[in-house]
Amino acid sequence: MASHGDGALKRGLGPLEAITLVVGGTIGASIFLVPSAVAREVGSPGLALSAWLLTGFMALCGALSFAELAGAIPETGGTYQFLKRAYPGTPIAFLFGWMMFFAYAASATAVTTSLAVESAGHFISKYTSFTPLMSRSLTVLIIVTFTTVNCIGVRESGKTQNILTLLKVGGIIAIIGACFLLGDGRPSPYSPLLPAGRSLGETTGSLGTAMILTVFSYSGWYFITHVAGEVREPQKNLPRAIFAGMGILIALYVAVNAAYIYVLPFETLKNSPRVAADAMNAVFGPIGADIISAVAFLSAIGAVNAQLLNYPRIPFSLASDGVFFKKLAMVHPTRRTPVNAIAVFALIACTFAISGTYQDNLTYVGFVGQLFMALTVFGLIVLRRREPNLARPFRVPLYPLTPLMYVGILTWYLGNLLVNRFAYSMVGIGIVLAGLPFYVYWTRRAASATT
């Protein structure tokens, strides 16, 4: 093996793979579980749907901004590359990569894999006892399987993503159709818009808290930017994939939540630990749990493949710049995949999954993770001023309103998160700041290597 930069990676992803990575990487299993917690927090059907719409609108503004950045800077590493370009000479880009590698990305992969295992356990428990050892073993097996696929080649992982995304989207559309066509809808299921007995401040606060959940469900539309060095005609295909993918995501999320509310009394929905299963049970009876478990499993493993396809490219990019562990920049000479970065990332994800620490890790870095997203989108405005002649095949519509709306809504969301989860947010900030000494060490080392 030899160490190479982007040029050694293979451009094996076409426009379809780009779209399925956006959609398949975003839709995990949370859409089958989270809506009940959102409904419980906001207290009314109308506001529950509004939370998904508002988050979708915010994500769209961010996605359109990322589309411009991706078209202008189509390099492997995505968000890391954008931050590096917008804030040169600062540790911001490095600290993003540090946070992703050691906390957020591996934890998110562990969460998604665990949700896949939980869905598989529904079927396994019908025939034998689904023990904790069996659960951990299946978790490792899923991660190792998709690690292998992604090490074999980007074209193979892209084709796998196409199949799994089409299956999961088809399953979700089937759920939506079954609820509306076969379910017993109630009169005015989406009323009232606002919960009774709450002040405007309480209503706004509950909406912000609910968005803590919906924001995570929408996370993933930026996945395609991390593999920009492996996408054919990236200047054209990256913006198109982000735009098309976001349209599909918002439509699916709002429609499936409307379907849940249509077939379930709102009080039942609020108190349901498995809202999608209860909705399918209302339509099909006991077999509904089997249907939803199968769809959730396909959805989760599709997201796992997407995560293993994109997240390792971030440490690979840092290492290629000389500011991370050197061996993570290694590219397989024939497969042309960053095998070391993929394997090490998978090992960390397995460790988090087996130890059960992933939920805490995600809670800790929820604040800083979204703060980096805000900085990235604001970086678009910075680059418009600093590099006005940079080629931009796609320009965000309604500039500067679109990126400013994203940053504004996200700032409100971050303030709400800071108030409601202050201690967790401080831990996350501590995790990020712990990377500063390593940033100083690696940047000095990289500088001395070039002199």
N, C-alpha and C positions, 0 to 999 in steps of 0.2 A: 504494500500500500504506500501511497505517497500523499503528501499534504498539498492541497490545491485550493484555489479560490472558486468563485462562482463558475468560472470557465470549465471546470472539470465536471460540474453537475450536468445532467442530461435534461434537455427541454422536452420532457415526455408528457406534459399535461396540456391538453387542448382546451377549447372553450367549454365543452360539456363537463370535463373534469373540474374546471375552475368553478363552474356553477354548483356542481354537486358537493364540492369541498366547502363552499360558503353555506349551503343549505344543510348538508349532512354534518358538518362540524358544529353547527349551531344547535340543531335539534338533537338533544340527548333524550333523557327520560324524565326531565323535570316537568315538562308540559303535561305529563300524566299524573303528577303528584302536587305540584306547586299551586295550581288554581284554587284549591280549597283554602290554603293559608292566606292567599291574596284576598279571597272573599271574606274570610274571617277578620282580616285586618281592616278592610274598608267598610264593611257592614251593609253594602247594598249592591244589587246586580249591576246597576248602571255604572257605579264607580269602579266595580271590579273590571268591567270591560274597558272603562276609561284608562285604568292603570296599564293594561296591555296595549291600548292604542297610543297612550302618551309615551310609553317606553319604546314602542315601535317607531313613533315619529322621531324621538330623540336618536334612536339607533340609525334611522335613515339619514338624518342630518350628519351623523358621524360617519356613516358608510360612504355617503357621497363625498365627504371630505377626504376619506381614505382613498377613494377611487381616484381623485386628482393626484394625491401623493403617490399612489402606486403606479399610475401612468407616467408620472414625471421621474420617479426613482424606482424602477422595476428591479430591485436587487433583493437577493435572498436575505431574510431577516426581517423584512417588513417594518414593523413598528420601530425596531431597534435602528434601522437605517434612517427612518424619517426623523427620529429624535436626534440621531447623530448629526444629521444634516442641518436641522433647525437650531440646535443648541451646541455648536462646536466648542470644544475647549471646556465643557462642563461634564460632570459625571452622570448626567441625567440618563443618557442612553445606556451606559453600563449598568446603572442601578436598576433600570427596567429589566435588562437581561438577567441580572443577578436575582431579582425577585421572581421572575418567571421560572428560572431554572431550579431554584432551591425551595420555592414555596408554591406559587400559584399553579403553574402548568402541570407539574406532577400530581398535585393534589386534585386538580380538576379531572385529570385522567383517572385517578384512583376513584373519585366519586362516580364518574360515568361507568367505569368497569363494575363497581360494586352494585350499581343500579341494574346493570345487565345480569349480574349474578343473582340478584334478588328475583328478577323476572324468570330466570332459568330455574331457580329454586321452587317456583310455583309448580312446575311440571315434575321436577325430580322428587319433590316431597309426596307426590301421589303414589310413588313406587317404593321409596325408601326414606329413611330419616336423613334430612338435609343438615348435616352436622357443621359446626364452625370450621372444622378442618377441611371438609368438602368445599365449603364456601371459599375459603382462602386459596385452596388448590385450583378451583375453577377461575378465580380472579387472576392468579398468576398465569394460568393456561391461556386465557383470553389475551392478556397483555403480550405474552411471548409469541402467540400466534400472529398478531398484527405487527409486532416488532419484526418478525421474520419476513412477512410480506413486504414491509417497507424497506428492509435491508436488501431484498432481492432486486427491487428496481422501482423507480418512481412511476413508470408506466403501469406496472402490475398493481401498485397501491392505488393509482388513479382509476383503473378499471374496477378494482374492488369497491372503491368509493362510489362509482357510478351505480353499481348493482345495489349496494346497501341503501343508498339514498333513494333510489327509485322505489325500492321495496317499502321503506319507512314512510315516504310521502304518500304512496298508494294506500298504505295501512291507515294513515291519519285521515286521508280523504274518505276512505270507507267508513271510518268512525263518525265523521261529520255527517256523511250522507245517511247512515243508519239512524243517527239521533233525530235528524229533521224529517226523514221519510217514514220511519217506523216508530219513533217515540211519541208518547202522549204529551204534547206541549200544553202548557197552562196559559190562561189568558194573561196578557201583558207580562211575560216572564222577565223582561228587562227593566221593570219599574220596581221601586223608585230609582231615580238617578242618584240622589244623595240620601244618606242614612238619616233617620229622624233623630232629633235630640242631640245633635252634635253641632258645635260652633264651627265657624269657617276655619279657625285655626286648628281645631281638632281634626276636621276633615282633611285639611291640607297635610297635616302631620301624618295621619294614617295612610294617605296616598303615598307619601314619601317613604314610609316604612314598607309598604307593600312593594314599592319599586325596588327595594333591596333584593327581593325575590325575582321580580320580572327582569331586572337588568341582567342577572346571571343567566336566565333562560335565553336571553337574546345574545349573550356573549358567544362570539365565534365567527361573526361575519367578516372579521379581519384576517381569518386564517389564510386565505389565499395569498395575501401579501407576503407571508413568511416564506412561501415557496416561489416567489416571483422569478428567481433565477432558473426555475425548472418549467416555466410556462412558456409555450410558444406564442410569439407575437404579444408579449406582455403589455406593451403600451396600449394595445387595442383590447385584448381579452380580459385584463384585470378589471378595468372600469366596468365593462359590460357584465362580467360575472358578479361583481359586487352589487350593481344596480338590479340585475335580474334576480339574484339570490335574495336580496332584501324584500323585493316585491312578493316573492313566494313566501318568505318567512312571516311577514306581517299578515298576509291573507290567511295563512294556515293557523297562526296563533290566535288571531281574533275569531276566526270561524270555529275553531275547536272549543274555545271558551264559551262562545255563544251557544254551541251545541250542548255543552255540559249544563249551562243554565236553563236551556230549553227543556231538558228531560228530567232535571233534578230540582226539587223544591230548594230554595236558597238556603234554608236552615240545614237541610241534609247536606248540601254542597259544602257549607262552611265547616261542618264537623266530620267530613269524610277524609280518612287517612289515605284513601286510594280513589280519588275522584273519578278518574277515567274508568276504573273497574266498576264503580258503582253506576256510572252512566251506562256502560255496556250491559250491566246486570238488569238495569231498568228496561232496556230494549230487548235483550235476548235471554234474560234469565241467567242461571248459573254458568252457562257456557260463555257468557260475556267476559268472565274473569280470564278464561283461557285465551280468548281473542286479544284482549288488551295486553296480557303478559307476553304473547308472541310478538305483537307490534312493538311493545316497549323494549323487548330484547333486541329486535332488529334495529330499532332506533338507537339504542345505547351502543351496540357494537359498531354501528356505522360511525358514531361520534368518536369512539376509541380509535378507529382507523384514521380518522381525520386528525385527531390530536397527535398521534404518533407520526403522521405525515408532516405536520407543520411545526409543532413545538420544538423538536430538536434542531430545527434550522436556526433558532435564535442563538443557542450556545455555539453552534457551528460558525455563525457569523462573527460572534465575539472572538472566538478562537482564531478565525481567519484574519482578524484585525490585530492579533497578537495580544489581546487583553483578556484572555481566558486560558484554560488548560489547553496547551498546544495540541495534544493528541485528539481533541474533539474536532479539529479542522481536517482530520484525515478523510479522504474520499477513496472508496473502493476502486481499484484500477479498472475493473471491467463492469461492475454493477453501477458505478458512478453515483453512489449514494453515500451520505455522511454516516457510515455504519457505526463509528465510535460514538458519535453524538446520540444516535438513535438508541444504541444499546445502553449507554449510561443513563440516559433519560428514562428508559423503560425500567431499569433497575431501581431508580429512585421512586418511580410510580408504584412499583411492586412493594417496595418498603413501606411507603405511606399507606397503601391499601391493606397490607397485612397488619400493620401496627394500629390502624384505625384512627390515625391522627389527621386525616385529610380534611374532615369537616372543620376542625379547629383552625387548620392552616388557611382554609379558604375564608373563614370568618375574619381571621387576623389581617389578611392582605386585601380584603374587599375594598377598603378605603384607598389604599395606595395604588391598587390595580386600576381603579377608575380614575384616579388622579393622573396617572400616566396617560390614560386615554384622552383626558382633557388637554394635557400638555401636547400630545401628538396633534390633535385637531387644531389647537391654537398655533402649533408650529406651521400649519398651512399658511396662516396669515403672516407669520414671521418670514417664511420663504417667499411669499408674494412680494414682500417689500425688499428683502435682501437679494433675491435672485429673480428679478422681473423677467429676464430673458431665458429662464429655464424652460425647456420644451415641455409643454403640458398638453398632451393629446386629448385629455378630458379636463374640462374646467367645471368646478362645482357651480350649479345654478344658484342664482340669487346671492352671489358673493357680495359682501361678507356676512350677509344675514344668516345663511345656512350654518357655517361653522360657529358663528357667535351664538345661535340658538342652541346648538349642541353643548357648547361650553357653558352657556347660561343655565340650561336645565340640569346639566351634570353638576354644576357648582351648587345649585340648590339641593340636589340629591346628596352631594358629599357633605354639605352642612348638616342635613338631616341625619346622615349616617354617623357623623362625628358626635352629634348630640345623643343619639340613641345607643351607639356602640362605641363610646369613647375609649374605654379600656382596651377593647379589641383593636381599635384603630391605632392606638399608641403602640401596641405590640407590633403591628404591621409596619409602622414607621420605623421602629427599632430594627426589624428584620432588614429593611431596605438600607438603613444607615450603617448596618454592620458590614455592608459591602464596600464602604468608603476606603478602609485601609487596603483592601485588595485592589481597588481601582488605582490608588496611588502606586502600589507595587507594580502592577502590570503595565500601567502607562509609562512609568519610568523605565521599566525593562524593555518595552517596545521602542521607546525613544532611543535608548542606548544601543539597541540592535540595529537601528537605521543610521547611526552616526559612525 
